[in-house]
């Protein structure tokens, strides 16, 4: 609004100066035409030694009307007036020295009255054909000009002020109207803080809709994460009841045979697995739309290099059929957790060979397939792992824990996870996810 006000003022100043310059040029052009008409009427006087202006050849009525506001004089080389128009009733000062053939236009105040004055110097031959210098000077009363200029300035600035006020008012109203969605956002944020609603529910313009959509994503992520913490803690408490009951029963006995000692160790290890799993489950990231893409090929290379060292004695051969890059939009830690669990199971339960293949299914989806040549899993075990309601303490021992972690994380990222029998007889794990 400040820029608009300054711009309007500068525009008015520029317009005023342009009009003044053009009006002065018009006045100068008018006096030039008057001097040309005078030169057309110039003739020798009766003595033939000087010049005069023939009245019968003057076509400007203002020069023959007294006090008409238009006056003309002819000066000799001594600055003596040798001819005056009949309109002159007051004395006018002689013009200063000007060059031959030059025009000199000025605005002069004479006897408290503004005038425009234009002078022109010429040479004219006398009776002996000797060139003599003469000055032709035209005067015009400028009172009407300045009165019109003042009226123009008053009209210009009056309309400028009115227009500027209207534009500023329109801008203010448009700005308030355009910022109303932000005010609604503020009210919805307050409602969310007061737990009156769970997200942004109103429809917003296209310019603001991405903001509210991203905020809703963050809110849903926070709510989802909070619910995961609650569920993880509930699951942890419930899962630990049975092992704690077993440990309590064993602890009531004075002595333990080797079988009971083994049971104690199994239950302790199981409790450790339960705690690790639930902590991983509670801290995994759930929303793929606000995370940086991860290069799945680079993650696989890193994990395979590490696992080959861990399982060096098995001398497992890894066959890779991967494109140069496979981008997956998810948290890098979750990606490492998923692929790490799957590859670790493949190395652990495979015998000689592991196949890793990745390819584009279409323009929107990509698949990653990991095959091992181990014993695989029975159909009932696969169904148990893929069952969304399966609890951790009911999962198959061994692969069940790691694959349950994988199944839980991929579910939060809307990644399709499938288990089947590989061509080599082992376990085939397929991941289908959105391409970036």
N, C-alpha and C positions, 0 to 999 in steps of 0.2 A: 504494500500500500504506500509506503514511503517512496519506493522507486517510482511508482505511478505518479505520485504528486510531483516529484522532482522532474520527471519526464514531461508532464503537462506544462509546468512552468517554463522549462527550457524550450519546449515546442512553441509556446506563446511568444517568448522573447525572439526566437528565430523568425517566426511568422511576422511579428511586428517590424523587425529590422528589414525583412525582405520587402514588406509593403512600403515602408518609409523610403528605402532605396529606389524602389520602382516609381514612387510618386515624385521624388526629387528628379529622377531621370526624365519623367514626363514633363516636369516644369522646365527643365533645361532644354528639352527638345522643342517645347513650345516657344521659348525665347529665341532659340536658334532660327526657327521658322520666321519669327518676327523680324530678326536682323536680316535674313535673306530677303524678305519683302522690302525692307528699308533700302538695302543695296540696289534692289531693282528700281527704286524710285530716286536714287541719287543722280544729281545733275550739277553742272557748273552754275555758279551764281551769275549775276548780270555782269560783274566785272571780269569773270572768267578766271580769276586767280584762286578761287576757293570752291568748295562744294556746298551744296544744299540738297534738300529733299523736296521733290515736287509734290505738293499736296494733292494734285489731281491724280497722282499715281499711287497714292496710299490706299490700300484696300482693308486696313484694320481700323474699324470704327472706334476702337478704344483709344487710339492715338489722337483723335480729333475731338474727343469728349472730355470735358474738364473733370478732373478728379475721378477718372474711370478706374484707376488702379493699375493702368498699363502706361508706361512712359518710355520715351526713347530720346537719346541725345547723340550729337555728332561732335567730336572734338578734333581740333587740329593737332599738329605735332607739339605745340606749346601747352597742351591741355586746356585750351580755351574753347568753350562751347560755341560752335558756329551754327548749330541748329538744335532746336528743342521742339518736341511734339506739343501740340496745342493742349494736351491733357495735363501738362505740368503746371502746378500752381505754387509749388514750393521748390526750394533749392536742393540740389543733390550734389554730393561731393564728387570730384573728379575721380576716375578710376586710376589705380596704381599702374605703374609701368608693366606692360605685357609684351611678349614677343610677337613679331609679325606672323600673322596666320594662326595664332593661338587663340583658343577660347578660354575664358576664365569665368567660372560659375561660382557664386558665393551666396550665402544667406547673411544678410546684414540688417541690423536694427538701426533705423534712422528716425530720430525724433519720436522715440518710444513706439515705433511701428516696425514690424518685421517686413523685410523685402527680399525678393530674389533678384540678383543682379548678374547679368551676363555681358561680358565685354569681348570685343573682337577687334584686332588691329589689322588694318589694310594699308595698301599703297595705291595712290591714284595719280595719274599724270596731270600736271598743270598745263597752261597754254603753251609753255615751252617744252612740253613732253618730258618734263622732269618729274620723277616719282616723288610724291609727298605722302607722309604718314598721316593716317587718320584713325581714330578710335570710335567705333560704334558701340554704344552702351544701351541696353534695354533693362528696364526695371519693372517688376510686378509686385503688387501688394500681396503679402503672404498671410494676411490675417485669416482669410477664409480657409486657406490651406491648413494652418495650425488648428483652427477650430474643428475642421473635419477630421484631422489627425487625432485630436483629443477625443472626439466622439467615437472614432474607430477604436482607440485604446480602451475607452471605457466599456464599449460593447464587447470587445475582445476579452478583456479581463473578467467582465461580468459573466459571460458565457463560459469562460474557462473555469471560474470558481464553481458555477452551477454544475458544469459537466464533471469536474473533478469530484465534487461532493457526491453526485449521483453514482459515478463509477466506484468511488470508495465505498459507498453504501452497498452497491451491488456486489462488490468484491467481498465485503464483510459478510453479507448474507450468504453468498455462494460458499465462502470459506466455512462459515458455521454449518451450512447444510452438508458440505463435503466432509466435515469432521464429526458429524453426528454418529457415523459408524464407530469411530474411536470412543465416543462417549458411551455408546452401547457396550463396547468391549470392556470399558472400565466398570460399567454396572454389572456385566456378567462375571468379571473377575471378582468383584465384591461378593456376588452371589456364590461363586465357587469357594471363596474363602470362608463364607458363612455356611458352607456345606448345604446350600439350598439347591444346587445343581452340580452335576459332575463334569460338565464341559460347556463349550460354546454351542448354543442351540439355535441362535438366530441366523437368518440368511444375510450375507454381507456382499458388497460390490466385489467385482472381479479383482480390483486392486488390493483389497484387504482379505479376500477369501483365503489366499495361501497362508497368510499370517495365522488366522484362526484355525485353519486345518492343521498347521504344524503345531500350534499350541495344544490342539486336541490330541494330536499324536503324543506329545510330551505328557499330557495329563493321563491319557490311557496307559502309557508306558509306566508312569509312576504308580497309577492304581493297580496295574497288573503286577508290577514289582512288589508292591505292598502286599497284595494278595498272595503272591508266591512266598514271601517271607512267612506270612501267617500259616499257609498250608505246609511249608517246609517244617516249621516248628511243630505244628500239630502232628505231621507224619513222623518227625523225629521222636517226639514223645511217645506216640503210639508204637513205633517200631522198636523202641528200646524196652517196652514193657516185658515182652517175652524173654529176651536175653537176660534182663535184670532178674526176672523171676527164676530163671534157671540158675543164674549165679548165686541168687539168694538161697535157693535150695541146696546147692553144693556147699555154700559157705556154712550151712547149719551142721554139716557133718564134720566129725573130728578128723577123719582120714579120707583120702580119695585114692581110688585105684587108678591104674593107668588109663582106663577107658574114661573115667570121670574127668581126669586131668586133660585128656584130649578134647572132651566136650567143653571144658572150661576155655581151652585155647580157641576152639572153633567159635564159641559164643563171643569171646573178646574180639576176635578178628571180624566177626560179623557186625558187631557194634561199631567198630572202627570204619568198616565199609559203609554202614548206614549213615554215620555222621558225615563222612566225606561226600557221599552222594547228595545228601540233603543240603549241605552247604553249597555244593556246585549248583544244585537245582535252584537255590534261593538267590544266587548271585548272577545267574546267566542273564544276558541282555536279550530283550524280547522283540524289539521293533527294528525291522530292517530298513525302513524308509529314511532314517536319520543317521545311519552309520556309513562310514567310508567303505568303499568296495575293497575286498581282499582278493589277492591273486591266489586262487586255489592251487595252481601248479607250483608256485613258489612254496606254499605251505606243505604240499605233498613232498616236494624235494627235500625240504628241511627235515620232515618227520621220518622219511625213508632213510635218510643219511644217519639219523640218530638211532633208529631201530635196527639197522644193519649192524651197528656196533654192539647194541645190547644183545642181539641174537646171533652173534658172530659164529658161534659154534654150530648153529643149524645150517649155515650157508644157504639161506633162502635166496632164490633167484627172483628178482622183481622185474616184471615186464610192463613197461609203461607205453600206453597209446594215448598221449595227451596233446592237445593243441598248445601253441606257444603261451597262450594266456587263457585263464578261465576266471572271470571276475564274479565274485559272489558278494552281495551287499549284506554284511553281517559283522559282528564284533570279531576281531581277530582271535581273542581268547576263546570264544565259543567255537570258532572254526577249528582251532587247534584241538579243542576238547572233542569235537565230533570226529574229525578225521583221525586224530590221535588214537581214540578208542577203537575205531574201526580197523585201522592199520595194526594196532597192537594186538587185537584179537586175531587178525589174519596172520601175523608173524607167530603168535603164540600157538595157534591151533593148526596152522598150515604146516605142510611137510617140506616141500621142495620149491614150490613156485607160487607166486602171487601175481595176479594180473590186475593192473589199474588202467581203466579206460575212461576217457571223457570225450563227449561230442555234443554238438548242437542238435537238439531234436527239431526245433523250428526257430523262428525269429525271436521267440520269447522265452524258450526254456532250454536248459542245458542239463545233461545227465552225467553223473559220476558213478562208475561201477567198480567194485572191488571184489575179486574172486580169490578164494584160497583153495588148496587141495587137501584140506583136513577132513574131519568126519562130519562137519556141518552140524546143523540142529534139526531135531525132529519137527514135524509140522505142528505138533501140540506146543512145543517150546516157542516156536516162532509166533504162533497165535497168542501165547501167553505174554510174550514181550511186547507185541503190538497192541495188546489190550490196554486201552487207555486207563481203565480202572484198576490195573494190576498194582498191588502194593509192592514196595521194595523187598519186604521180608518174605514175600511169596515168590520172588523171582528165582529162576534157575541159578544155581551157584556157578561161578566162573564167568562165562560170557554174559550172563543175565544182568549183573550189576552194571558193567560198562555199557551194554546196549540199552539198558533202561535210561542211563544218563543221556545217551545219544538221542533216543526216542523223545525224551522230554524236551531237549534243547531244540531239535528240528521242528517239533510241534509249535514252539513259540515263534519260529521264523517262517512258518507256513511252507516248510520244505517237505516234499513227499519222500518218505522213507519206506523201502520195501526190502524184505528178506526172502530169498528163494534158494533152491539147490543149484549150485554151479555145475557147469559141464564136467568139471573134474571130480565132482562128488562132494566138494566142500560147500562152504557158505558163500552165497552171493549177496552183497549189500548194494542196493541202488539208491542214489540220491538224485532227485529231480528238483531243480530250483529255477527261479526266475533269472534270466540272463540280464547282465548290466549293459 
